[in-house]
Amino acid sequence: MTGRRDELVDQDVSSRWVDQLSYLLTLSRPRFWLYLAGPVLVGVAYAAETPTDLVTPAVIVLFAYFLIPANVFLYGINDIYDREIDAENPKKDDREARYAGHRIVPVAVVVGAVAPLLLLPWLPRPSWPWIALFLALGAGYSAPPVRFKTTPVLDSVSNGLYIVPGAAAYAAVAGTQPPLLAVAGAWLWAMGMHTFSAIPDIEPDRQAGIRTTATVLGERRTYAYCGGCWLGSAVAFGAIDYRMGLAMAVYPALVVAIATSSVAVSRAYWWFPAINTVVGATLTMGGLWRVFYG
């Protein structure tokens, strides 16, 4: 009987661990994993001079970290401090996890913050400032006392954190900092992407008394804001290479199409993970073409 009872206890413990890990994966927003990991691939593709530069210990470490642990860190902090707000957010009913005080989340957040610091010996020094910037913006976006997400304009600007992995990867591979125009163009893209994603949350945020760029501007002017950010991004990338500018011009064209159509923004919002993947893959292939074919 004792052996059978011990076996049931082990099974129960294993089941709880599986449930907790499954919850953390849902919390990390798998649909958006490439929002952090994808820029790593783009940064590496444009920093590499030879094919051997594409797969190095630093590249592997950065991609592995920004694929899952960084997402757990980023969204874990977000869900902890947005617990009351998310109680009214319909996105939490099916597509995302609703935080309810799970003890594993703060632990996972701390692990996600400490992990890149432990990995610094495997990363070239030029990438270190970008790692620090990601951790600072990732925590500051949701956590007090700064809580950028509740300050209009700063909520948008701080979301440049999504392109920081690409800058870190470029610096790690090239040994120098990425071009300023590329950083500016990517940062503007991230600003537009963040603010567009906030449009479906305008009413829940207003009901909760949360002020964001989107709640202040309202839906129509937020479309214009996103279009302006994305147009600026396309111009900046176009100044580097017209083909990159053409790829990024997809975004201002899309926001105009959505704003002038009958498509609900809450539906269009879920198209962007696929759109971003296609555009990111296109940019990455352009960088790889340069590496392999000169």
ABEGO torsion letter per residue (X at the ends): XAAAAAAAAAAAAAAAAAAAAAAAAAAAGAAAAAAAAAAAAAAAAAABABAAAABBAAAAAAAAAAAAAAAAAAAAAAAAAAAAAAAABAAAAAABBBBAGBAAAAAAAAAAAAAAAAAAAABBAAAAAAAAAAAAAAAAAABOAAGAAABBGAAAAAAAAAAAAAAAAAAAAAGBBBBAAAAAAAAAAAAAAAAAAAAAAAAAAAAAGBBBAAAAAEAAAAAAAAAAAAAAAAAAAAAABAAAAAAAAAAAAAAAAAAABABBAAAAAAAAAAAAAAAAAAAAAAAAAAAAAX
